[in-house]
């Protein structure tokens, strides 16, 4: 399995709609590919946080720096 094939199956993997055979191939690929493993774990965790409706307050300094960085990037053209 390639990383491109992995990415094409990521939604189905997260939705748990892949066959056992495909799941085994994906898991084998993730054991060899740290990049895809990170993508899977990060995507899954992001969805879990979104679904839980948890609100995370950022420290004031971090919030201001993040906002300034986003605005600076948008002014340059995203």
C-alpha positions in Angstrom: 0.0 0.0 0.0 1.2 3.5 -0.8 0.6 6.7 1.1 -1.7 7.9 -1.6 -3.8 4.7 -1.3 -3.8 5.1 2.5 -5.1 8.7 2.2 -7.8 7.6 -0.2 -9.0 5.1 2.4 -8.7 7.3 5.4 -12.3 8.3 5.6 -13.5 4.8 5.3 -11.0 3.6 7.9 -12.2 6.3 10.4 -15.8 5.5 9.6 -15.0 1.8 10.1 -16.4 0.8 6.8 -13.4 -1.1 5.4 -13.2 -4.8 5.1 -11.0 -6.8 7.5 -8.5 -7.4 4.7 -8.2 -3.7 3.8 -7.9 -2.8 7.5 -5.0 -5.3 7.9 -3.3 -3.7 4.8 -3.7 -0.2 6.2 -2.5 -1.2 9.7 0.6 -2.9 8.1 1.3 0.3 6.1 1.0 2.4 9.3 3.4 0.2 11.1 6.0 0.9 8.4 5.0 4.6 7.7 5.2 7.0 10.7 3.8 9.8 8.5 0.5 8.0 7.8 0.2 6.8 11.4 0.5 10.5 12.5 -2.1 11.5 9.9 -4.5 8.8 11.1 -4.1 9.5 14.8 -4.3 13.3 14.3 -7.4 13.1 12.1 -9.2 10.7 14.5 -8.4 12.8 17.5 -9.6 16.0 15.7 -12.9 14.3 14.9 -13.3 13.1 18.5 -12.7 16.6 19.9 -15.1 18.1 17.4 -17.8 15.6 18.2 -17.4 16.0 21.9 -18.0 19.8 21.6 -15.3 20.5 24.1 -14.2 24.1 24.2 -10.5 24.7 24.8 -9.5 28.1 26.1 -6.2 29.3 24.9 -4.0 31.4 27.1 -4.4 35.1 26.2 -0.8 35.5 25.0 -1.1 32.4 22.7 -4.5 33.5 21.4 -3.1 36.9 20.4 0.0 35.5 18.8 -2.0 32.9 16.9 -4.5 35.5 15.7 -1.6 37.8 14.6 0.1 35.0 12.7 -3.1 34.0 10.9 -3.9 37.6 9.9 -0.3 38.2 8.7 -0.5 35.0 6.6 -3.8 36.0 5.1 -2.5 39.5 4.2 0.3 37.8 2.3 -2.2 35.7 0.4 -3.0 32.2 1.7 
